[in-house]
Amino acid sequence: MAMYENGLLRLSGKGEMKNYSVKAVNKKKNTTAFWSGYSDIDLSVEFDSNITKIGDYSFFGLNKLFP
């Protein structure tokens, strides 16, 4: 995984991504995925071709996620 200044989140690996869960934090929904801290910036995501499944709630709460 790499996060670049231009807002690109590049995910690398092989196989299925981990599933994340949603939890209530200070009455706000939040995911346990560490990139959830980037919810207020414009993000685009690039996946390694060896990733076969995106995990549940992987990008929950990312309000400015672009293809």
C-alpha positions in Angstrom: 0.0 0.0 0.0 1.2 3.5 -0.8 -0.4 6.9 -0.4 0.8 9.7 -2.6 0.5 13.4 -2.3 -1.8 13.6 -5.3 -4.4 11.6 -3.4 -3.7 8.2 -5.1 -4.0 5.3 -2.8 -2.2 2.3 -4.5 -3.1 -1.1 -3.1 -0.9 -4.0 -3.8 -1.0 -7.6 -2.8 -2.3 -11.0 -4.0 -5.7 -12.6 -3.4 -8.6 -11.3 -1.4 -8.4 -8.1 0.6 -9.3 -8.3 4.3 -12.9 -7.5 5.4 -13.3 -4.5 7.6 -16.1 -3.8 10.0 -18.1 -0.6 10.8 -18.0 0.6 14.3 -19.5 3.6 16.1 -16.9 6.1 17.2 -18.1 9.3 18.9 -21.5 8.8 17.2 -19.7 8.7 13.8 -19.4 5.7 11.6 -15.9 4.7 11.0 -14.1 1.8 9.5 -11.1 0.0 10.9 -9.2 0.4 7.6 -6.3 2.7 8.4 -6.9 4.8 5.2 -10.3 5.9 6.7 -8.4 8.9 8.1 -8.4 10.4 4.6 -12.2 10.8 4.4 -12.1 14.5 3.7 -9.6 14.6 0.8 -10.0 13.7 -2.8 -8.8 10.1 -3.3 -8.5 7.7 -6.2 -7.6 4.1 -5.7 -5.5 1.9 -7.9 -5.4 -1.9 -7.3 -2.7 -4.4 -8.1 -3.9 -6.8 -10.8 -3.3 -9.7 -8.3 -6.0 -8.5 -5.9 -9.0 -10.8 -6.5 -11.7 -9.4 -4.1 -12.3 -6.0 -2.4 -13.0 -6.6 1.3 -16.3 -5.6 2.9 -16.4 -1.9 4.1 -12.9 -1.3 2.7 -13.8 2.2 1.6 -16.7 3.0 3.9 -16.8 6.7 4.9 -14.5 7.9 2.2 -16.6 10.7 1.0 -14.5 11.9 -1.8 -13.5 8.7 -3.5 -13.0 8.9 -7.3 -12.4 6.2 -9.8 
